[in-house]
Amino acid sequence: MTDKILANQKKFFQSRETRAFTNRCQALENLKRMIVEKEELFLNALQSDLGKPPLEAYSSELGILVNEIDYTKRHLRNWMKPRRVRTPLFLKPGGSSIVPEPLGSVLILGPWNYPVQLILAPLIGAIAAGNTAVLKPSENSPQSAKALTEALTNYFDPEFIAVCNGDSQVSVELVQQPFDHIFFTGNPVIGRKVMKAASRNLVPVTLELGGKSPCIIWNDADIDVTCRRVLWGKFLNAGQTCVAPDYVLVHTQIRARFLERCKETLREFYGPSPRESKDYSRIINVDHFDRLVNLMNQGEILYGGENDRSELYIQPTLMHEVPLVSPLMSDEIFGPILPVIPVENLAEVLSFLQQRPKPLTIYLFTNNSTVEQAILEQVSSGSVCINDTIGQIMGSYLPFGGVGQSGMGRYRGKASFDCFSNYKSVLKRSLTFDFRPKYPPYSISLGAMRIIMKMFF
């Protein structure tokens, strides 16, 4: 079945219907209209799957998509233009250019934590670049998958935008097909399997993975503002965010004040009983819930810890005295548990981070330029966000992606267009002049060729 879907898409792509600027803009406008007109459908699905509050669901999923589409439409004509580049004198008369062209038919595999945003955001880039696309929503967020299928089927023909639903076996079948590009958002374990399967057909991949994103809080940070921003970023979507702060490295001089203010801030956010808060999400499923509850046994709970399996509820939880070799500090948490680790100095922080896999992002709270430059220059990561959390992915101007085990490739804004485009190099020469000495039998000396190469290339 999946091979027939791809065959139909490739046939449609060859018709060149997806390539014209006006057609790309119309498709983007259709996608925006779908998001706006089906807003209630998506909000209800996100509430059902993850318990997402409407405001949070709109701001972190639908609103981002609408803004991204508007940004893409404003800049698309310019992105599509061939770019002239310098031509060596030896090749004159002639001209050189770089021409963006669509890749063809692409596969987008979506995750369950932001099931609407993280499957439609790459689709914006795929459409803008002139491709057809097959989407595979996560089976772990079934209501969102159902809503996406219903909406996309009503607004797009399947030979242009198709949706494939089902369990992991459907994903296995899809990644074995000869797509022109595969875009995957998920964890590194599945990412390796996607890359291995894609390699059989030499299909290029973009892998948006996760990892343990550290949050460093230095001794000069404003405690009140820092606590609000860290805890909002951590407990958004009940911690089920790939760029959520995974753990905190806090300077020992402010550790006590930081922890005390964190407790106060959490009570301000969610009240004395977060279970009753309308602004706090739930865990996606029982398996994920059980894994998270087990993680809470690997240290001392400072705040929170309350949980209810029947409601898939886990209270925002702060932990300390966590063994650095425990799974809590080696595996991505992806839930509402925040380990807090004290640090004495910058050298300790740098050593700690350099010995671990490269994170998707690093958060740093400080006004100390020395600390800031040390983190920027000495620790590799997909992105860095200073004195805020999550903000680095909210706009369309900064490319988003990981490095090493946290992923490969970039998207958002212009980077999304680049992700789904082939930049074709084009050289056009005149037939009115031909440099005969370059042909056999060679009539110039090696010394003369060195001079020619230096002067004319």
Secondary structure, DSSP 8 states (H G I E B T S, - for coil): -HHHHHHHHHHHHHTTTTTSHHHHHHHHHHHHHHHHHTHHHHHHHHHHHH---HHHHIIIIIHHHHHHHHHHHHHHHHHHS-EEE---GGG-SEEEEEEEEE--EEEEE--SSSTTHHHHHHHHHHHHTT-EEEEE--TTSHHHHHHHHHHHHHHS-TTTEEE--SSHHHHHHHHTS--SEEEEES-HHHHHHHHHHHHTTT--EEEE-----EEEE-TTS-HHHHHHHHHHHHHGGGG--TTS--EEEEETTTHHHHHHHHHHHHHHHH-S-GGG-TT----S-HHHHHHHHHHTTSSEEEE---EEGGGTEE--EEEES--TTSHHHHS---SSEEEEEEE-SHHHHHHHHHTS---SEEEEE---HHHHHHHHHHS--SEEEES-SSGGGSSSSS-B---GGGEE--BSTHHHHHHTEEEEEEEEE-SS---GGGSSS--S-HHHHHHHHHHH-
